[in-house]
Amino acid sequence: MMKVIQFTIPVEIDNSIYFQEDRLPYFYRHLHRHIETQITWVVNGEGTLVIGNNMLPFRSGDLFVIGANQPHLFKSDPSYFIPGSRRQIHSLNIFFNPTGFISHLLAFPEMLSIKKFVNSSNTGLQASDKDAAKLAEHFLKIRNSSVGFRLAYFIEFLQVMANLRKWKPLSTGSFEYSISDTEGLRMNDIYQYTMDHFTEDITLAQIAAIAYLTPQSFCRYFKKHTNKTYVNFLNEVRINEACKKFMELNFESIGNVAYQSGFNSVVSFNRVFKSIMEKTPKEFIRTYHKDN
């Protein structure tokens, strides 16, 4: 019998917070959500984070806050799925229900800044590289503490995060999260097919068939659930792949990256890249490596 993959994943929490450390061949590869807010430190791993109606590259050292009920997917790079690969991911994760026991703590006047931070994380946040390194120390402090001290250190962790001013929002507030589990599974199929075949010429008929919809119905469906057209999403997947190559300096030329990312011409690649990243490829490379 084929196992049915859930879209809403239950997190087993028998305390006010739940700590999870993962050392696996690759990240959980299905789009999913849960009622808990999730804080993830990617100790080791590279790939693409799909979150809400956005996507971005992730790499070792990144730290993210994922909002409650926010659909997300950490898609490991293809190298992790090569037969015989010995690559592994390593992540530390904290889950807490903002409407559960923690909500009583957040009601205290001294917790006002933390409450504002938790509310602001609904659409997802990413820490800067500098801040992520500092926050990692608090992650380890919580991991290595006894149960009695864990909650106290977690509150300290929240306060430190609330004091930071350089959080990067990961998804727009206009995205609708209240989709059904059935629709979530369908969106997972669309995302998975796109990320596996983005270098190919994906026609509207092909992707609509994956969703068991007519092309016209698919266009309406996708726009409703992502607030963008499928062509825009496909272009974002391709530009995301290009950005990873630029960030890792893993390319021979911009032209090669364009073709490897699924574009038929360098002119088209440059135009789409600038429309999405608000920089030309050369400007992106120069700015990224200057700041990092």
C-alpha positions as CSV (number, residue, x, y, z in Angstrom):
1,M,0.0,0.0,0.0
2,M,1.4,3.4,-0.9
3,K,2.0,5.7,2.1
4,V,-0.1,8.9,2.0
5,I,2.1,11.9,2.7
6,Q,0.4,14.4,5.1
7,F,0.4,18.1,4.3
8,T,-0.3,19.2,7.9
9,I,2.4,17.4,10.0
10,P,1.7,16.8,13.7
11,V,4.6,17.7,15.9
12,E,4.8,15.6,19.0
13,I,5.1,18.2,21.8
14,D,4.9,17.0,25.4
15,N,6.5,20.2,26.7
16,S,5.9,23.9,26.0
17,I,8.7,23.7,23.4
18,Y,10.1,20.8,21.4
19,F,13.7,20.5,20.4
20,Q,14.7,18.3,17.4
21,E,18.2,17.6,16.0
22,D,18.3,16.1,12.5
23,R,21.3,14.3,10.9
24,L,19.9,12.8,7.7
25,P,20.8,12.1,4.1
26,Y,18.6,15.0,3.0
27,F,15.9,17.3,4.4
28,Y,12.2,16.2,4.5
29,R,11.4,16.6,0.8
30,H,7.6,17.4,0.9
31,L,5.8,20.7,1.2
32,H,4.1,20.7,4.6
33,R,2.9,22.8,7.5
34,H,2.2,22.5,11.3
35,I,0.5,24.6,13.9
36,E,3.8,25.3,15.6
37,T,6.3,28.2,14.9
38,Q,9.6,26.6,13.8
39,I,13.1,28.0,14.4
40,T,15.7,26.2,12.3
41,W,19.5,26.5,12.2
42,V,21.0,24.8,9.2
43,V,24.3,23.6,10.7
44,N,25.1,21.8,7.4
45,G,23.2,21.6,4.1
46,E,22.5,23.5,0.9
47,G,19.4,23.7,-1.3
48,T,16.2,25.7,-1.8
49,L,13.8,26.9,0.8
50,V,10.2,27.2,-0.4
51,I,8.2,29.2,2.1
52,G,4.7,30.6,1.7
53,N,4.8,32.2,-1.8
54,N,8.5,32.7,-2.0
55,M,11.7,30.7,-2.4
56,L,15.4,31.3,-1.7
57,P,18.7,29.5,-1.6
58,F,19.8,28.2,1.8
59,R,23.2,27.1,3.0
60,S,25.2,26.0,6.0
61,G,24.9,28.6,8.8
62,D,21.5,30.0,7.8
63,L,18.9,30.5,10.5
64,F,15.2,30.8,9.8
65,V,11.9,31.4,11.7
66,I,9.0,29.7,10.0
67,G,5.5,30.9,11.0
68,A,2.8,28.7,12.4
69,N,0.8,27.0,9.6
70,Q,3.2,28.4,7.0
71,P,3.7,25.9,4.1
72,H,7.4,25.3,3.7
73,L,9.9,22.9,2.2
74,F,13.7,22.6,2.5
75,K,14.7,21.0,-0.8
76,S,18.2,19.7,-0.6
77,D,20.5,20.1,-3.6
78,P,20.4,17.3,-6.2
79,S,23.9,16.1,-5.1
80,Y,22.3,14.8,-1.9
81,F,20.1,12.4,-3.9
82,I,22.9,10.8,-6.0
83,P,22.9,7.0,-5.4
84,G,25.8,6.2,-3.0
85,S,26.1,9.8,-1.9
86,R,27.6,10.1,1.6
87,R,26.4,13.7,2.0
88,Q,24.3,14.5,5.1
89,I,22.3,17.4,6.4
90,H,22.5,18.6,10.0
91,S,19.9,20.9,11.5
92,L,18.7,22.1,14.9
93,N,15.0,22.9,15.3
94,I,12.8,24.4,17.9
95,F,9.0,24.1,17.7
96,F,6.5,25.9,19.9
97,N,2.8,26.7,19.6
98,P,2.3,30.4,19.8
99,T,-1.3,29.9,20.8
100,G,-0.5,27.2,23.4
101,F,1.2,27.5,26.8
102,I,3.6,30.1,25.5
103,S,0.7,32.5,24.8
104,H,0.2,32.8,28.6
105,L,3.8,33.9,29.0
106,L,3.4,36.4,26.2
107,A,0.5,38.0,28.1
108,F,2.9,39.4,30.7
109,P,3.8,43.1,30.1
110,E,7.5,42.3,30.3
111,M,7.1,40.0,27.2
112,L,5.7,42.7,25.0
113,S,8.7,42.9,22.6
114,I,8.8,39.1,22.4
115,K,5.1,39.0,21.6
116,K,5.6,41.5,18.8
117,F,8.5,39.5,17.4
118,V,6.5,36.2,17.5
119,N,3.6,37.9,15.7
120,S,6.0,39.4,13.1
121,S,7.3,35.9,12.3
122,N,4.0,34.8,10.8
123,T,5.3,35.1,7.2
124,G,8.8,33.8,8.0
125,L,12.1,35.5,8.8
126,Q,15.8,35.0,8.1
127,A,18.6,36.2,10.3
128,S,21.6,38.0,8.8
129,D,24.8,35.9,8.6
130,K,26.3,37.9,11.5
131,D,23.2,37.5,13.7
132,A,22.8,33.8,12.8
133,A,26.3,33.1,14.2
134,K,25.3,34.8,17.5
135,L,22.0,33.0,17.6
136,A,23.6,29.6,17.0
137,E,25.3,30.0,20.4
138,H,21.8,30.2,22.1
139,F,20.6,27.2,20.1
140,L,23.5,25.1,21.5
141,K,22.7,26.5,25.0
142,I,19.2,25.2,24.7
143,R,20.2,21.9,23.3
144,N,22.7,21.2,26.0
145,S,20.5,22.3,28.9
146,S,18.4,20.1,31.2
147,V,14.6,20.2,30.8
148,G,14.2,22.5,33.8
149,F,16.4,25.2,32.3
150,R,15.4,24.8,28.7
151,L,12.3,27.0,28.9
152,A,14.3,29.8,30.7
153,Y,17.0,29.7,28.0
154,F,14.3,29.6,25.3
155,I,12.7,32.8,26.7
156,E,16.2,34.4,26.7
157,F,16.6,33.2,23.1
158,L,13.3,34.9,22.1
159,Q,14.4,38.1,23.7
160,V,17.7,38.1,21.9
161,M,15.9,37.5,18.6
162,A,13.3,40.3,19.4
163,N,16.1,42.8,19.9
164,L,17.6,42.2,16.5
165,R,16.7,44.7,13.7
166,K,18.0,43.0,10.6
167,W,15.5,40.2,10.0
168,K,14.7,39.6,6.4
169,P,11.0,38.8,5.7
170,L,10.6,35.6,3.6
171,S,7.0,35.8,2.3
172,T,4.4,38.5,1.6
173,G,1.6,39.0,4.0
174,S,-1.0,38.7,1.2
175,F,-0.3,34.9,0.8
176,E,-3.3,32.8,1.9
177,Y,-2.2,30.0,4.3
178,S,-5.7,28.5,5.0
179,I,-5.6,26.0,2.2
180,S,-6.9,22.5,2.7
181,D,-4.7,19.5,3.1
182,T,-5.8,18.2,-0.3
183,E,-4.8,21.4,-2.0
184,G,-1.6,21.4,-0.1
185,L,-0.7,18.0,-1.4
186,R,-1.6,19.1,-5.0
187,M,0.7,22.2,-4.5
188,N,3.4,19.8,-3.3
189,D,3.2,17.8,-6.6
190,I,3.4,21.1,-8.6
191,Y,6.4,22.3,-6.7
192,Q,8.2,19.0,-6.8
193,Y,7.7,18.5,-10.5
194,T,8.9,22.1,-11.2
195,M,12.0,21.8,-9.1
196,D,12.9,18.5,-10.7
197,H,12.3,19.6,-14.3
198,F,13.0,23.4,-14.3
199,T,15.9,22.9,-16.8
200,E,13.4,21.6,-19.3
201,D,10.8,23.3,-21.4
202,I,7.8,22.8,-19.2
203,T,4.5,23.5,-21.0
204,L,1.3,24.7,-19.4
205,A,-0.3,21.4,-20.5
206,Q,2.3,19.3,-18.8
207,I,2.2,21.1,-15.4
208,A,-1.6,21.3,-15.5
209,A,-1.7,17.5,-16.0
210,I,0.4,17.1,-12.8
211,A,-2.3,18.9,-10.9
212,Y,-5.2,17.0,-12.8
213,L,-6.6,20.3,-14.1
214,T,-7.2,21.8,-17.5
215,P,-4.6,24.5,-18.4
216,Q,-7.1,27.3,-17.9
217,S,-8.3,25.9,-14.5
218,F,-4.7,25.4,-13.5
219,C,-3.8,29.1,-14.2
220,R,-6.6,30.2,-12.0
221,Y,-5.8,27.7,-9.3
222,F,-2.1,28.5,-9.1
223,K,-2.7,32.3,-9.1
224,K,-5.2,31.9,-6.3
225,H,-2.9,29.9,-4.0
226,T,0.4,31.7,-4.7
227,N,-0.6,35.2,-5.9
228,K,1.6,34.8,-8.9
229,T,1.5,33.1,-12.3
230,Y,3.1,29.8,-12.9
231,V,5.5,31.3,-15.4
232,N,6.7,33.7,-12.7
233,F,7.1,30.9,-10.3
234,L,9.1,28.8,-12.8
235,N,11.3,31.8,-13.5
236,E,11.9,32.2,-9.8
237,V,13.0,28.5,-9.5
238,R,15.4,29.1,-12.4
239,I,16.8,32.3,-11.0
240,N,17.1,30.7,-7.6
241,E,19.3,28.0,-9.1
242,A,21.4,30.7,-10.9
243,C,21.9,32.6,-7.6
244,K,23.2,29.4,-5.9
245,K,25.8,29.0,-8.5
246,F,26.8,32.7,-8.3
247,M,26.9,32.5,-4.5
248,E,29.2,29.4,-4.6
249,L,31.3,30.8,-7.5
250,N,30.4,27.6,-9.2
251,F,30.3,28.7,-12.8
252,E,32.4,29.2,-15.9
253,S,30.4,32.1,-17.3
254,I,27.1,33.9,-16.9
255,G,26.0,32.4,-20.2
256,N,26.6,28.9,-19.0
257,V,24.6,29.6,-15.9
258,A,21.7,30.9,-18.0
259,Y,21.5,27.7,-20.0
260,Q,22.0,25.4,-17.0
261,S,19.2,27.2,-15.3
262,G,16.7,26.5,-18.1
263,F,16.8,29.7,-20.1
264,N,17.1,29.6,-23.9
265,S,19.0,32.8,-24.2
266,V,21.4,35.0,-22.2
267,V,19.3,38.1,-23.1
268,S,16.2,36.5,-21.6
269,F,18.1,35.4,-18.5
270,N,19.5,38.8,-17.9
271,R,16.1,40.4,-18.2
272,V,14.3,38.0,-15.9
273,F,17.2,38.0,-13.4
274,K,17.0,41.8,-13.0
275,S,13.2,41.8,-12.8
276,I,13.3,39.3,-9.9
277,M,16.6,40.2,-8.1
278,E,16.5,44.0,-8.9
279,K,20.1,43.6,-10.0
280,T,21.9,42.3,-13.1
281,P,23.8,39.1,-12.6
282,K,27.1,40.9,-12.5
283,E,25.8,43.4,-9.9
284,F,24.5,40.4,-7.8
285,I,27.8,38.6,-7.9
286,R,29.8,41.7,-7.0
287,T,27.4,42.8,-4.2
288,Y,27.0,39.4,-2.7
289,H,30.7,38.6,-2.4
290,K,31.5,42.1,-1.2
291,D,29.1,41.7,1.7
292,N,30.1,38.2,2.5
